[in-house]
Amino acid sequence: MITNPTRQRSLRGHKASRPSPRAANTAEHQAMLAWRLTPRDKWIIRMLWEHRVLTSHQLTALAFPSFRSGRMRLRELWTWGVVDRFQHDRLLRGLYDLRSLFGDKWVPAIVVALRAGPLRRIEVLSTVNSYFIDENWTDKQPVLHDSILARTLKKMRMQGLVFRERSTKSFPPEVEYALNPAVADALRAAEPLIAWTRAHPDLLAQAQEYSRKHGQHGGSSGDEGDDDFPPRPA
């Protein structure tokens, strides 16, 4: 009977890291590649040199028996610094990064409230509750409670989105919250996306109608009822 089993973390192999550009140009790294690269790898490199950009699906169809084996080998080539990841991968990661930062229900409203300058928590609460949030997406008018605001501000502060500072404008000093300047830059960068929503009112109206009927996170995951949706525009 094993009374002191080895931890699973200790059983895992070392996860190789991608070399820096300087390390990738060393003689040791080049020698390692000469030993590890297969004729198929060298063919992939020639194809990428000729075409500049190929997707993982294209390379898999051309050189690998399955998508899984192709994906694993391409990841190894990326880890060794032989190939770069494609643009859609960075785009996908960037979109999920933005969702993780600003996807909380109350974060956008708090960010907009702090755009004009630092506010006390009670001022943030009253400002956010004066907004008409989700009025086109749901029939319910959400209300921000102080306990939820406190948790949300703490999370935003830990993430670096806002700063918590003491105001010297009053005595005794009061705590105020201010936006990280980088978040203010993000608001300015969001203007083209906001313009995009205004340029596509029909798409927005269709999504809002579905949300009011089924909820923003509701609806069936199956294919039932697809015939009820409007046809794809020409």
Salt bridges, closest charged atoms under 4 A:
ASP41 OD2 - ARG73 NH2 2.36
GLU76 OE1 - ARG73 NH1 2.68
ASP84 OD1 - ARG18 NH2 2.62
ASP89 OD2 - ARG85 NH1 3.89
ASP89 OD2 - ARG93 NE 3.14
GLU123 OE2 - ARG120 NH2 3.29
ASP146 OD2 - ARG121 NH2 2.85
GLU174 OE1 - ARG120 NH1 3.31
ASP185 OD1 - ARG188 NH2 2.13
GLU209 OE2 - LYS213 NZ 3.32
